[in-house]
Amino acid sequence: MKKAQDLLQGDTSITQIAMDLNYTNPAKFAAAFRKCFHTSPSEWRRGVRG
């Protein structure tokens, strides 16, 4: 999930990040991310960008 955090700092779509991390379903990636960080990928991205 560290790589996901790194990728979320860029402009790559969350769907593409999920695919890059070998998730076939972006919803499963989002669920795994939320389980790990207690926030969704999009919420995390907004927090990083402020």
MARLOTI-279678 format. One line per field, with one value per atom (N, C-alpha, C): residue in one letter; atom name; x, y, z. Coordinates in steps of 0.02 Angstrom, whole numbers, padded with zeros to 5 digits, always signed. Atoms other than C-alpha are relative to their C-alpha. Layout:
resn (A	...)
name (CA	...)
u (X	...)
v (Y	...)
w (Z	...)
This chain:
resn (M	M	M	K	K	K	K	K	K	A	A	A	Q	Q	Q	D	D	D	L	L	L	L	L	L	Q	Q	Q	G	G	G	D	D	D	T	T	T	S	S	S	I	I	I	T	T	T	Q	Q	Q	I	I	I	A	A	A	M	M	M	D	D	D	L	L	L	N	N	N	Y	Y	Y	T	T	T	N	N	N	P	P	P	A	A	A	K	K	K	F	F	F	A	A	A	A	A	A	A	A	A	F	F	F	R	R	R	K	K	K	C	C	C	F	F	F	H	H	H	T	T	T	S	S	S	P	P	P	S	S	S	E	E	E	W	W	W	R	R	R	R	R	R	G	G	G	V	V	V	R	R	R	G	G	G)
name (N	CA	C	N	CA	C	N	CA	C	N	CA	C	N	CA	C	N	CA	C	N	CA	C	N	CA	C	N	CA	C	N	CA	C	N	CA	C	N	CA	C	N	CA	C	N	CA	C	N	CA	C	N	CA	C	N	CA	C	N	CA	C	N	CA	C	N	CA	C	N	CA	C	N	CA	C	N	CA	C	N	CA	C	N	CA	C	N	CA	C	N	CA	C	N	CA	C	N	CA	C	N	CA	C	N	CA	C	N	CA	C	N	CA	C	N	CA	C	N	CA	C	N	CA	C	N	CA	C	N	CA	C	N	CA	C	N	CA	C	N	CA	C	N	CA	C	N	CA	C	N	CA	C	N	CA	C	N	CA	C	N	CA	C	N	CA	C	N	CA	C	N	CA	C)
u (+00041	+00000	+00043	-00045	+00150	+00004	-00003	+00162	-00064	+00064	-00023	+00002	-00006	+00010	+00044	-00045	+00155	-00034	+00033	+00052	-00057	+00056	-00094	+00022	-00025	+00017	+00003	-00001	+00019	-00069	+00064	-00118	-00031	+00026	-00145	-00068	+00066	-00326	+00004	+00002	-00372	-00012	+00012	-00435	+00066	-00064	-00265	+00048	-00043	-00174	-00020	+00023	-00282	+00025	-00025	-00237	+00075	-00073	-00052	+00021	-00015	-00059	-00032	+00027	-00139	-00068	+00070	-00316	-00041	+00042	-00440	-00064	+00061	-00579	+00020	-00019	-00549	-00035	+00036	-00680	+00037	-00038	-00576	+00064	-00058	-00423	-00021	+00023	-00522	-00016	+00017	-00585	+00064	-00063	-00409	+00036	-00031	-00343	-00034	+00038	-00482	+00014	-00014	-00448	+00068	-00069	-00264	+00007	-00011	-00278	-00061	+00062	-00457	-00025	+00025	-00493	+00001	+00000	-00532	+00059	-00054	-00400	-00013	+00015	-00490	+00003	-00005	-00506	+00073	-00071	-00322	+00034	-00029	-00275	-00018	+00021	-00376	+00037	-00036	-00292	+00072	-00070	-00118	+00007	-00004	-00153	-00023	+00024	-00239	-00039)
v (-00060	+00000	+00063	-00059	+00117	+00025	-00020	+00116	+00036	-00033	+00162	+00073	-00068	+00314	+00042	-00037	+00365	+00018	-00012	+00347	+00050	-00046	+00444	+00073	-00069	+00597	+00031	-00025	+00611	+00011	-00012	+00638	-00062	+00062	+00456	-00015	+00016	+00402	-00057	+00053	+00291	-00067	+00062	+00161	-00025	+00020	+00160	-00024	+00021	+00148	-00070	+00067	-00002	-00052	+00047	-00085	-00009	+00004	-00043	-00043	+00040	-00130	-00070	+00067	-00285	-00014	+00010	-00257	+00001	+00002	-00308	+00041	-00038	-00211	+00060	-00058	-00032	+00003	+00000	-00056	-00043	+00043	-00197	+00036	-00040	-00084	+00052	-00051	+00054	-00030	+00034	-00069	-00019	+00019	-00133	+00063	-00062	+00046	+00026	-00024	+00096	-00042	+00045	-00056	+00016	-00013	-00010	+00070	-00069	+00180	+00035	-00027	+00207	+00062	-00053	+00325	-00026	+00022	+00306	+00030	-00028	+00335	+00073	-00068	+00491	+00049	-00043	+00562	+00010	-00006	+00526	+00048	-00044	+00612	+00073	-00069	+00767	+00026	-00020	+00771	+00017	-00011	+00762	+00065	-00060	+00898	+00063	-00055	+01005	+00048)
w (+00000	+00000	+00000	+00003	+00015	-00072	+00070	-00175	-00020	+00015	-00185	+00025	-00027	-00073	-00046	+00044	-00184	-00066	+00064	-00343	+00007	-00011	-00268	+00004	-00003	-00252	-00070	+00069	-00442	-00028	+00033	-00569	-00031	+00027	-00616	+00032	-00026	-00598	+00050	-00050	-00453	-00034	+00038	-00578	-00028	+00028	-00664	+00054	-00055	-00498	+00022	-00018	-00453	-00050	+00051	-00618	+00004	-00006	-00596	+00059	-00060	-00427	-00004	+00014	-00505	+00031	-00020	-00442	-00063	+00060	-00575	+00010	-00016	-00487	+00044	-00039	-00428	+00069	-00064	-00290	+00051	-00046	-00216	+00023	-00020	-00218	+00052	-00047	-00132	+00068	-00063	+00000	+00038	-00032	+00034	+00027	-00021	+00044	+00063	-00058	+00163	+00062	-00056	+00273	+00031	-00022	+00283	+00032	-00020	+00304	+00029	-00029	+00366	-00036	+00044	+00222	-00071	+00070	+00038	-00037	+00040	-00095	-00020	+00021	-00156	+00059	-00060	+00021	+00019	-00016	+00052	-00048	+00050	-00110	+00014	-00016	-00065	+00061	-00060	+00106	-00014	+00018	+00030	-00038	+00042	-00096	+00037	-00040	+00034	-00037)
